[in-house]
Amino acid sequence: MTSEPPWLPKELCYAEYGGDWDKFIADVYRVFEDDFIKTRPVYKSFPVNHDSRIEHGREAGFWHIVEIQDAVAGSRIPDLRRCEHIPWPKPIIENPNDIAVSIWETEIKKPKYGRQIRVILWLENFDYIVVLRARPTEMILITAYCVIYESQRNKLRKQRNEYIKQKTP
């Protein structure tokens, strides 16, 4: 197994909270607050901001990195893996030159928002992704999540390799 980069903090562990979800999610939010509100990460000299609209008493940017879409419920619900990994996005963003982090860009087109450049930061050996939106003077935290399916890994590798091919003279 690959050793963790020295800058990567320990994840939170829900099992250590004795089933107390409220205390756990409060600590998850406290990490987000420390990393993205009280201070802000910097990605290659660009400040990283997040969606600061308040939803359910907390910033939407927080919910974007700790919830998943539940097809059965038809709404977003907290994801334990995402919550436990909340200490990871900021250090990944701030260590883009580390060999452990694969980085590439992808262009997406959103009908409401137009063309957007997304920066993907993949801690491949630990199956964790951070997605940023590139803007002229800042980056916006879009989401962060654990890669759990081999089909996702294959798709990410393909995207990264195509990007590298396009950038190689």
CORJO-V733596 format. One record per residue. PHI is phi in radians with two decimals (* if undefined). Layout:
# CORJO-V733596
phi=PHI
phi=PHI
This chain:
# CORJO-V733596
phi=*
phi=-1.31
phi=-1.35
phi=-1.25
phi=-1.02
phi=-1.10
phi=-1.52
phi=-1.53
phi=-1.31
phi=-1.18
phi=-1.25
phi=-1.34
phi=-2.26
phi=-1.00
phi=-1.02
phi=-1.33
phi=-1.74
phi=1.00
phi=1.41
phi=-1.50
phi=-1.07
phi=-1.07
phi=-1.17
phi=-1.07
phi=-1.18
phi=-1.13
phi=-1.23
phi=-1.04
phi=-1.12
phi=-1.03
phi=-1.13
phi=-1.02
phi=-1.06
phi=-1.11
phi=-1.47
phi=-2.20
phi=-2.02
phi=-1.18
phi=-2.25
phi=-2.29
phi=-1.18
phi=-2.19
phi=-1.93
phi=0.82
phi=1.34
phi=-1.76
phi=-1.15
phi=-1.86
phi=-1.91
phi=-2.49
phi=-1.23
phi=-1.65
phi=-1.04
phi=-1.56
phi=-2.30
phi=0.93
phi=1.44
phi=-2.45
phi=-1.06
phi=-1.04
phi=-1.02
phi=-1.12
phi=-1.10
phi=-1.11
phi=-1.83
phi=-2.10
phi=-2.10
phi=-2.19
phi=-1.40
phi=-1.73
phi=-1.11
phi=-1.22
phi=-1.32
phi=1.28
phi=-2.58
phi=-1.54
phi=-2.36
phi=-1.05
phi=-2.00
phi=-1.00
phi=-1.07
phi=-1.08
phi=-1.09
phi=-1.12
phi=-1.59
phi=-0.96
phi=-1.26
phi=-1.50
phi=-0.94
phi=-1.05
phi=-1.12
phi=-1.14
phi=-1.03
phi=-1.52
phi=-2.21
phi=-1.19
phi=-1.56
phi=-1.24
phi=-1.06
phi=-1.27
phi=-1.83
phi=-1.55
phi=-2.31
phi=-2.71
phi=-2.00
phi=-2.45
phi=-1.77
phi=-2.20
phi=-2.13
phi=-1.93
phi=-0.93
phi=-1.36
phi=-1.98
phi=1.42
phi=-1.32
phi=-2.35
phi=-1.76
phi=-1.88
phi=-1.86
phi=-1.80
phi=-2.05
phi=-2.04
phi=-1.54
phi=-1.00
phi=-1.18
phi=-2.15
phi=0.91
phi=-2.40
phi=-2.13
phi=-2.16
phi=-2.06
phi=-2.06
phi=-1.78
phi=-1.46
phi=-2.22
phi=-1.00
phi=-2.16
phi=-2.78
phi=-2.04
phi=-2.05
phi=-1.19
phi=-1.66
phi=-2.88
phi=-2.69
phi=-2.83
phi=-1.52
phi=-1.51
phi=-2.02
phi=-1.99
phi=-1.07
phi=-1.10
phi=-1.13
phi=-1.02
phi=-1.09
phi=-1.11
phi=-1.12
phi=-1.07
phi=-1.10
phi=-1.01
phi=-1.08
phi=-1.14
phi=-1.13
phi=-1.10
phi=-1.07
phi=-1.04
phi=-1.16
phi=-1.52
phi=-1.49
phi=-1.16
